[in-house]
Amino acid sequence: MLNFTFKSPTEFVFGRGTEDQVGDLVKKYGGTKVLIHYGGGSVMRSGLYGRTVASLEKAGLSHVSLGGAKPNPVDSLVYAGIELCRKEKVDFILGIGGGSAIDSGKAIAAGVPYEGDFWDFYSNKAKPGEVLPHGCIITLPATGTEGSDSTVITRESDMLKRGMSAECNRPLFAIMNPELTFTLPPYQTACGVADMMSHILERYFTNTRNVEVTDRIAEALLMTIVRNGPIVLREPENYDARAEILWAGMLAHNNICGTGREHDFSVHQLEHELSAMYDVAHGAGLAALTPAWIGHQIPHNPMRFAQLAVRVFGCPMNFEDPTSTARDGQSKLAAFFRSIGMPVNLQELDERIKKDDIPALTAKVKRKPDGKVGWFRPLADADIVAIYESAFDWKD
Amino acid sequence: MLNFTFKSPTEFVFGRGTEDQVGDLVKKYGGTKVLIHYGGGSVMRSGLYGRTVASLEKAGLSHVSLGGAKPNPVDSLVYAGIELCRKEKVDFILGIGGGSAIDSGKAIAAGVPYEGDFWDFYSNKAKPGEVLPHGCIITLPATGTEGSDSTVITRESDMLKRGMSAECNRPLFAIMNPELTFTLPPYQTACGVADMMSHILERYFTNTRNVEVTDRIAEALLMTIVRNGPIVLREPENYDARAEILWAGMLAHNNICGTGREHDFSVHQLEHELSAMYDVAHGAGLAALTPAWIGHQIPHNPMRFAQLAVRVFGCPMNFEDPTSTARDGQSKLAAFFRSIGMPVNLQELDERIKKDDIPALTAKVKRKPDGKVGWFRPLADADIVAIYESAFDWKD
C-alpha cells in the first residue's frame, strides 16, 4: 500500500425529498446570493428547478440562474458564468442536474476569484487557490462529480477535453434523491452505469501490491452496480435499485476505492478524445473502449484480470490457465455492457467514427501536458493505435 | 434504503513517516497552542512523543502535555484536561496513542468551551456546540475513533460507561502510520481486530432491506480483517497487513458501511457494562459476547446470518435449512476469535465474572437514558439475561 491522503469532506444528504433542504444547506455554508447553474429543460419539466428556487427563497437567499450546460460542457458557458457571477456578486455556486452542470459549476467557482483565464487550471498552467463555495443537486448517477475532486471541460476552439483535479473541487454538500433519477432515459442511465464502472476499473487495474481493502471495496461496488443496473433499466421507478446505483456512483469516484494505490485512467484519456471529436456520450465511449483495452492489457498481469472475473463476475478460476479466466471476465463485462444497451466497440458507438481517424485521435491523446497515458501499463503511441484499432470492430 | 446524511470530513494522512507532518497539519487547521494528550509510556518509548514535539516546534507551535489516559478512559482526567486547557489557553487538542487518549481528547475539546459539566454530553442532557479543534495520531487500530463521530468515557464514581456521538467529534485530521502499530502486544492487536469487526457487525445486523452496497462494503471490510488479522499476529512488523488492518479499522466505524440503514449496537451496550464493572478490554468483551448474541438472534432473521456465513466465511449455503448455515457462520466467527487469542465466552474473558453478577449487569444496561437496547431485535430484560447467561459458558 502506498502512502496517501484522503479527504472527502462533502456533506451527502441522501434520500427522498432531500432537495427541499437546499436553502438551509446553502445558508449553513455561508451563501447569500446563489448562481443556479443547470443544463436543459429536464430540471424545469421535473419541477426540480422550481422546488430549488422555493427552498432558496424560503431560506431568505437570492439567486440568479444560468442554464445551457450540455453533455461535455464547454468553456464558453464557463466564461459566461464567471462574468455573470462577478457582475451579480454571487457568493455561492449551486449546480443542479447531471455531471455537466456540476462540472461547469466547479469551473465557474474556480474561475470567479481568479484573475487569469480559468482554462489555466485545465491546462496545468495554474492551480486554483480560493474558490467560491459550491454545492450541488445531482440527477444523473454517472460522473461521480458530486463527491469527486474532478471537473472536465471541453475547449470549443479545438474541441480539446481536459480534466482538472483539486481538493477545492469537492462540493460542500451534495443532495442525492434517487427519485430525481426516475425519469432518466434508458440510454443515459446505462451510460451512467458504464461511467461509474470505469471509474472503479481505472483504480482496480494497478501495479500496487497488497491493496486488499480497496480491491474488495471496488469489487463490492462493481457487484452492486452489475446487479442493480439491469433492474433500473427494467423498472425505472424502482427506488431501492436507483438508490444503490446513485450511492455507488458517488463511491466509485470519491476515491474510497482508490486510496494507497496507483490508478490507471488511460481508458478515460482515450475516451475524452472520442467524445470531444464526435460528441458521443462519455459513458458509451468508455464501454466501447474497455473490452479492447482489457484485451490489450491482459498479458501485463493476467491474475489481476482473473481476480475481477472470479470475484465480480463469478467465473470459475482456471488455475492451469489464468489468462483464460481473465478473458472470461472480459467476455462477461462486454456481455453486461450489451445487456444494458451499451456499445462494445467503436462501430456500435457511432458510425461516424472511421478507422482513418485513429491517427488524429492518437495525436490528441498524446497532447496531454504530462505526456503519460495510463499507469498500469503506460501506453506508447503504438499501444494507443492498437487499442483504438482493436476497439473499432471488437467482438467477443 | 433509508434517508441519511453522511459527512466524514477528516483529512486522513496515511503511511510511513506521516507523523512528521503533525506540526504542519495543526497549523493548517489553525492551532497555535496544543494540548498533547496521551496515555502511558508507550508513546515515550517508541519515540512518537518526541517526534510529535519536534514537529510542532518546527512549525512554530507551543504545547502543553497531559498523559495518563487509560483503556476505558475516565472522567477525572477529562476534568483535569479541561482545567489545564483553560488555564494555558490551549486552542488545539492533539490526541496521540490508542482510542482512549483520542476519546478523552474529544471530551476535553467539547468540555473546554462549555460552561456546564462535560458529562452532560454523555448523559444526553446537552449537545456540544462549538468545540476546540482537534486532531489525532492513532497507534491502535480498534475503536475507529480517528474517523468516527463517537467518544466513550467512564464515570469513576459509579463506573458508568457512556458514549457520545456528534459531528463535532470527527477529528480534523488523523495521522495513521502502520509502523506505529508494529509494537502493539498480540492481545491488544487481537482486541482491536475484534472491536473493528464488531463495529461492522453492529451495522450489518439490520432490519433495513435493499442495502446491497453497504452490505457488500461491510463484507469487504470483514474479509480483509479476517485475512489480515492472523498475519499481523504472526508477523507484527508486516507493514502491508498492518496497513490493511489500520485502514479497515477506520472504515469500520466512520459509517461508510452504515449509511441508509438501522444499526443495532446492542452488543456494544452489553459490553460497556462488562468493561465498566471488571475493567476488561473492550474488544475482548465484544468477542466474548458476540457468539452468544448471534445464537440468541438467529431466529429473528436466519437469512441475514446465512449471508454473513456464505459471503464472509465461505460457508456453503444450505438452501433447505438456512438456519444451519447461519450457525456455521457463528462457528466460523467464534473459531476466528479463538485463532487470534480472543475469548468466546465470559469465563474465558475474565474469571472474576460470576453468574450472580448478571442481574446487576442487566440493570446497568437498562439504565441507558433512551431505554432501548439494540434495533435489530430490541432486547428486553429477559433477552439481556439470556444473552449474558448463554455467553457465560458459551461453546460451539
Chai-1 contact restraints between the chains, C-beta under 6 A:
chainA,res_idxA,chainB,res_idxB,connection_type,confidence,min_distance_angstrom,max_distance_angstrom,comment,restraint_id
A,M1,B,D240,contact,1.0,0.0,6.0,A-B,restraint_1
A,M1,B,A243,contact,1.0,0.0,6.0,A-B,restraint_2
A,N3,B,G15,contact,1.0,0.0,6.0,A-B,restraint_3
A,F4,B,F14,contact,1.0,0.0,6.0,A-B,restraint_4
A,T5,B,V13,contact,1.0,0.0,6.0,A-B,restraint_5
A,F6,B,F12,contact,1.0,0.0,6.0,A-B,restraint_6
A,K7,B,E11,contact,1.0,0.0,6.0,A-B,restraint_7
A,P9,B,P9,contact,1.0,0.0,6.0,A-B,restraint_8
A,E11,B,K7,contact,1.0,0.0,6.0,A-B,restraint_9
A,F12,B,F6,contact,1.0,0.0,6.0,A-B,restraint_10
A,V13,B,T5,contact,1.0,0.0,6.0,A-B,restraint_11
A,F14,B,F4,contact,1.0,0.0,6.0,A-B,restraint_12
A,G15,B,N3,contact,1.0,0.0,6.0,A-B,restraint_13
A,N210,B,D240,contact,1.0,0.0,6.0,A-B,restraint_14
A,E212,B,T224,contact,1.0,0.0,6.0,A-B,restraint_15
A,E212,B,E244,contact,1.0,0.0,6.0,A-B,restraint_16
A,V213,B,T224,contact,1.0,0.0,6.0,A-B,restraint_17
A,V213,B,E244,contact,1.0,0.0,6.0,A-B,restraint_18
A,V213,B,W247,contact,1.0,0.0,6.0,A-B,restraint_19
A,V213,B,A248,contact,1.0,0.0,6.0,A-B,restraint_20
A,R216,B,A220,contact,1.0,0.0,6.0,A-B,restraint_21
A,R216,B,M223,contact,1.0,0.0,6.0,A-B,restraint_22
A,R216,B,T224,contact,1.0,0.0,6.0,A-B,restraint_23
A,I217,B,I217,contact,1.0,0.0,6.0,A-B,restraint_24
A,I217,B,A220,contact,1.0,0.0,6.0,A-B,restraint_25
A,A220,B,R216,contact,1.0,0.0,6.0,A-B,restraint_26
A,A220,B,I217,contact,1.0,0.0,6.0,A-B,restraint_27
A,A220,B,A220,contact,1.0,0.0,6.0,A-B,restraint_28
A,M223,B,R216,contact,1.0,0.0,6.0,A-B,restraint_29
A,T224,B,E212,contact,1.0,0.0,6.0,A-B,restraint_30
A,T224,B,V213,contact,1.0,0.0,6.0,A-B,restraint_31
A,T224,B,R216,contact,1.0,0.0,6.0,A-B,restraint_32
A,D240,B,M1,contact,1.0,0.0,6.0,A-B,restraint_33
A,D240,B,N210,contact,1.0,0.0,6.0,A-B,restraint_34
A,A243,B,M1,contact,1.0,0.0,6.0,A-B,restraint_35
A,E244,B,E212,contact,1.0,0.0,6.0,A-B,restraint_36
A,E244,B,V213,contact,1.0,0.0,6.0,A-B,restraint_37
A,W247,B,V213,contact,1.0,0.0,6.0,A-B,restraint_38
A,A248,B,V213,contact,1.0,0.0,6.0,A-B,restraint_39
